[in-house]
């Protein structure tokens, strides 16, 4: 019986030593009070972060064009024509695709039907682009601009 009592006393002493060693350590254990707001806060943070990323990606894909008169507009909008009868265009390349070719005019990638400086892209061919403005049609070719 004395062996059991001695073993219990020894175990109590060891437990007291462990408590003394861990007395300066602070361990945070979430309580039910804290756990009520952790999940909604995390979900809200994720929603706000994803919303910011979505809007940044959506609105940053619209390139701006600076006109010769200093006004700025976006690619999807019509740009007012200059005072000259024929607008100045620089056809720098054509990315040919049978389904959806793209013309590089004044450093803008334009598809058929889009507008630049008041002129609409009527058709895109392998080496030329047809533009229309005020009932007039202009043809830009790669050989003319090089």
Secondary structure, 3 states (H helix, E strand, C coil): CHHHHHHHHHHHHHHHHHHHHCCCCCCCCCCHHHHHHHHHHHHHHHHHHHHHHHHHHHHHCCCEEECCCCCEEECCCCCCCCCCCCCCCCEEEEECCCCCCEEEECCEEECCCCEECCEEEEEECCCEEEEEECCEEEEEEHHHHC
